[in-house]
Amino acid sequence: MSELLQKVVHAADQRLAEDLVVLDFRGHSPFTDYFVIASAKNERMADSIVDHVIEETEKAGYAVRNVEGGQGSRWLLVDLYEIVLHVFVGEERQVYNLEKLWGDLPRVEVQP
């Protein structure tokens, strides 16, 4: 597992992200290597997860390409080049169901 992937998973876990899933996009996308998908109980927790992941990865010297979804959004996305973090609030995760959409990709076992 890459150092950046470990940092993203650990930082999200520190802010109580739930149901973390990592999909391996290597060899399937020219834009990213991994999707990290997580759930948050509410918008405030989602904002906290995203803010902490950005803080920890930038502190470690990694660049953030883009952040989608503003304060209070129910789907937040952080593009870290080789990793894209998706944080969903409540049922939003089931609505978009990225795990099913990309279900043919391998999952990476992670330990926060």
QUICOR-V728136 format. One record per helix or strand. SS is the DSSP state (h for helix, s for strand). FROM is the first residue (numbers start at 1). LEN is the number of residues. Records with the same first field share a line. If there is no record, write none. Layout:
SS=FROM-LEN ; FROM-LEN
This chain:
h=3-12 ; 43-17 ; 92-5 ; 98-4
s=18-7 ; 34-7 ; 66-3 ; 75-5 ; 83-7 ; 107-1
